[in-house]
Amino acid sequence: MTIDIIGAGIGGLTTAIALERKGFNVRVFEQTEKIKPIGAGIILANNAIQVYEKLGLKETIEKNGNPISSLNITKANLKPLSKVDLSSFEKKFKAKNIAIHRGILQQILINKLNSSSLKLNHKLKKISKNKNGYSLEFHNGEKIQSSTLLGADGINSIVRQHLFLNNTIRNANQICWRGVTEYNLPQKYQNELNEAWGKTERFGFVQIAKNKVYWYALKSFKKNKEEFFNVNNIINYFNEYNPIIKNIISSTKKEQIHATEISDLKPINKWYDENVCLIGDSAHATTPNMGQGACQAIEDAYILSECLRKYDTNRAFKAFQKLRLPKAHQVTKSSWMIGKIAHWSNPILIGIRNKVIQLTPSSINKKQFEQIFKIPNL
């Protein structure tokens, strides 16, 4: 059986690798003419690294990334509010959290695919159902017959829009800037993710390689959002922050900074229909407040490949949805809530928020992370 995947993002590529390892023929259709390295980093949490170990990629990813053993929420001055030590999870699951350049990860995945699997310059235009499955029409004029189709084409999924009704993209009214810069972090920060919370904005940074830092910054907006796309203004929003943060921003080349609006997919309860299934952001796009967007897509890849190995297609899709939907929805809902709380503007509410974070027992944080990191046995 040949399985067709629309989209060559992290989720689509990982799914293709997992399926090929189980003996399936795979075709991956990507709209871009050339895979270009995206100027951003990614944190592969423990659950994602567990999947990549099963796919034989853990060692390569570790060599090309930087281990992260602590997740910290801080005030704007980098004074800690909450610290989650990840070392116990590293021991329990025998996997570390790895920060890596997204472009490097993408190339690692492409190198693992069979050379003929990836079809570039194939932007999906139309899907038509017929007696043999589905006819896929692309903007380059090519038409292809597909018997089994996976939509891995992101939050604005063409597959979802054509075949699944009643889905809503929610705008968080936040702008996110992402950048990668050459910067020598102080030793104490080199194996940590730090996210500083202020008033209607926050800033996170993590080392992804020696003297290379990935950072992201978010700010709420009510109107005139266009001004936030001017990267020259970013430093002004973080004048009250720790000098390290201001130095990271100043050291970044303007062409290495990318701005996007933050949104998610309001949770939907149906991910499949006959021989079509949605995965990753196509099924459960989340705001980036828990670092689990790509990780949940990577988890999808493993679980779906296992289901397709065990069952016929429709039964596999049903089992996949049953196994993955509750966790993915919980991540989406929690991430949406965190994004709102992190951007409170009322000083009194901010004070209460910070005190609650400080007083939350570490055991509660650990229990929450254990639920996220645990991958079900099939």
N, C-alpha and C positions, 0 to 999 in steps of 0.2 A: 504494500500500500504506500502511495505517495501522499505525504502531508504537506500542504502549502501554508506558509506563514507570511502574513503581511506585516512588514516592519522589521528592520534590523537594528533595533535598539538593544539594550542589555538583556531585556526579557526575551525578545525574539531570538537573538543569537544563542542564549543559554538553552532555550527550549529546543532549538535545532540541534545543538550538540547532544543534549540528553536523549533526543529521539534517535539520532544517528547511532549512538552507542547501543541502543536497543534494537538496531537492525532496520529501522524505518528509512525509506527514501524521503528526503526533505528538499523542498525548494523554498528559499527565503527571498521575498520580493521587497526591495528597498527603493524608495522614491528618489533619493539623491544619486547623482551621477558618479560621485566619488565620496568614499568615507573619509571625512576630515576629522582630525582630532578636535574635540570640543574643549574650550578653555575652561575647564572646571574639574574639580575633584569629586570623589565619591567615597563614602565610608561603607565598606562591606561589613555589616554586622555579623555577629557570630552565626546566625542562621544561614546567611548567604555563604559564608566560608564553609559551613558543613556541607552544603550542596556542592560547592566547587571541589571539595575533597572527594566526594563521590564521583565527580567527573574527571578527576585526575589533574585538576588545575590549581589546587591549593598552593603547592610549592612555588609554582611560577608567579602566582599573584603575590605571595609573601615576599619573594625576591624583588619584585617591582614596586612594592608599596611600603608603608610604614605602620608598625603595630601600634594600636591605641588601647591603652589599658585603663583609661579613666574618662568618664563623661561628666563635665562640670557645667552647671548653670551658675552664673556670677552676676554681680551688680556691674554697672558700667565701668567701675574702676577695677574690675577683675577680682574683687573680694568675693570669695565663694559663698553661694547660697545653698548649693546642693552638689554632692560629689558621689558618683557611683563608681565603685571599684569593680572592674570587669574581670579581675584575675581569677575569681572563684568560678566564673563561667568558662574561662579559658581552660581550667582544669577539668571541669565537669564534662564539657562538650568536646574537649581536645581541639579547640579552634580559637584563634585570636580574631579580634576586630581589626581590619586592615583599611587604612586610608590610602587611596591610590588615585592617580590621574585618570579621569574617565576615558580619555583617548587611548591611554596605554591598555586599560582593561578591554576596551572595545577591540583593539588590535590582537590581544591575546586570544579573545574569543574567535575572531575571524580566522586566525592561524590554526585553530583547532577544528574548524569546519572542513568538510570535503570541499575541494577547490571549485567544484561545479555547482555547489548548493546555493551560492549567493548571486542573485540577479539584480544588478544595479540599474538605475534609470527606469524603474518600473513603479510609477505612481498610479495607484489604483483609482480608476474613474467610475466604474460601475460593476455591480454584481447582479447577475440574472440567474434565477433558479431554473433548472431544467431536469429532465428525467434521469440524467446521469450525474447530477450534482449541481455544480455552479459554474457559470461562465464568468470569467474575470476579464474585464476590459481595462486596459491601461492607457494612460495619456500618450504613450509612445506609439499607439496604434496596435499593439500586440493583443491578441485574445488567447486565453488559456482555459482549458477545461480543468476543473478541480473537483475531486470527490470528497476530500476532507480539508477543511479550511480553519486556520487559527488567526484570529485578529489580534496582532501585537503592535498595532499602529497608533498607540498612545491615547491621550485624553480626548482628542478630536477624531477618534477612530472612524474611518470610512466604513469599515465592516459593521461596526455597531450602528451607525446612522442608517445603513441600508437595511439591516435585518432585525434590529431591536428597537422598538418604539419606547416612548416615555422615559427618556433619560435626560437628566438636567446637569449642566456644568455650573458650579457655583463659584462666583468670584469672591475672593477673600478681601478685596480692596486693599491689597498689599503689593508693593513692588519688591522684587528680589534682585539684588545684584550679586553676581558671582565672578570671582577672579582668581588667578594663579599668579604668584610672584616669587621672585628670587629673594629670600629673606632668611636671615639666620635667627631663628627663634631662641630665646633663652632656654637652657637645658631643661628646666622644670616643665616647660610647655611642650616638649618635643614628642611626647607619647600620650598626649591628652587631646580631647576635643573640648574647647572652651566656648561657651555661648553666653555673651554678656547681654543682659536685659536692661533696657532703659525705659523711656517713656514714648510709646508708640513706635519704637524701633528696637532692633537688636542686631548683634554682630557675632558671628561664629568664625573660628579659625582652627586649622589643624595642619600639621606637617604631613606631606604626602611623599616626600623623598628628602634626601639631604639638602638643606638650604632651599627647599621649595615648599611654599605654603599655599594651601587652598583656603579661600575665605568666602563667606557669604554674608550679606547684610539685607535686612528687610525693614521696610517702613510702611506704615499705614497711610492711606490717602483718602480724602473725601471728594476732592475735585482737583482739576489742573494736574492730572497724573502725568501729563506730557513732560513737565519740568523734571520729573524724577528719572527720565530716561537720559538726561544729560549727565554723563559720568563725572563731569567736572564739579558737580554739586555735592557728590557723596560725602566728601570730607566734612562739609558744613554740618551734616546731620549728626556727626559723631565727635564734635568738638569737646564734649564733656566726658568723653571716654578715655580710658587708659592710654598713655602715649604709645604703647606697643600697637594698639589697634589703629591709631592714626598713622603710625609709621608703616604698617602693613598696607594701608590704603594708598599712602603717598608713594610707596615703592612700586606699585603695580602700574604697568604700562596700560594706557587708556584702551588700546586695542585688545587687551586681555580681560576687559571687564564687559560682562554681558548682562543686560537687564531684561526681566520678564515679569509679567503679572502672575500672581499666585492664584490658582484655582484648583478645584477638585471635582470629582464626579459624585454627585449625590448618590449614596449607595443604592444599587439596583439588585433585585433578587433573582434575576435570570441571566446567566452568562452563556447559555448554549441553546441551540435550536437545531435539531436533527444532527447534521454533520458539520456544524459550525460552532466554534467555541471562542470566547474572548479570554485573553490573559493579560496580566500586567495592568498598565494604566488604562487599557481599553475596557477592562472590567471593573477596576477599583482604583482609579487615579486618586491619590491623596496629596494633601499639602505636605511640604517637606519639613514638618516640625518634629518628626521622630526619627528621621534618617532611615525610613523603612520603605520608601517608594520603590526603588530598584530592588531592594532585598525581598520584598513581597513578590515581585515579578520573578525573581530567581527561585523563590520557593515554589511558585506556580509551575515553573519549568520542570522541576524534579517530580512534584506530585503528579502532574499531568502525564509525564512520560511513564511513570510507574502505573498509572491507571490504564493507559493505552496498551501497556505490555500485558496487563492482566485481563482486560475486558474488550468486547467489541466497542466500536466507536461511541455509539450513543450511551451505552452503559458507562463507559469510561468518563464521558463528559459529566454525566449525572453524579458519579462518585467523586470526581474532581471538585465539582461545585459544592457538594456536601462537606467535603474535607476542608476546603479553603475559604468558603464564603464567610463563616462566622469570624475567623481571625482577621481576614482582610477588612471586613466591615468595622471591626473593633479598632483596628489601626486608623482607618479613615476618620471615624468619629472622634477618637482621642486626639488625633493630630489636629483636626479642625478646632477642637476646644482649646488645646494648648496654644494654637496660633492666636486665638482671641484673647486669652488671658495674658499672654506675653506682651500684648500691645495695649493694655489698659493705659489710659491717660490720667485718670484721677489719682492724685498723690496719696490720698487716704487708702484707696483700693490697692495701689501699688505697695504701700507699706504692709497692708494685711497679707497680700499675695506673697511678698518676700518672707514674711514671718512664718506663714504656713509652710512654704518650701523648706525653710531652715529647720522647722520642727517636725517635718515628716520623717518617721523612723526609716533608717536605711533598709530595714527588713521589708518594708512595703515596696520600696523602689526595686529591690532585688527580686521580689515575687513578680512584679510586673514585667521586668526584663526577662525573667525565666520563662514566662508564658510566651513572650515574643520569640525568644531564641529556640524554643523547643520545636522540633520538626516531628510530625506524627510518623509512627511506624505503619507501613502498609502491609 
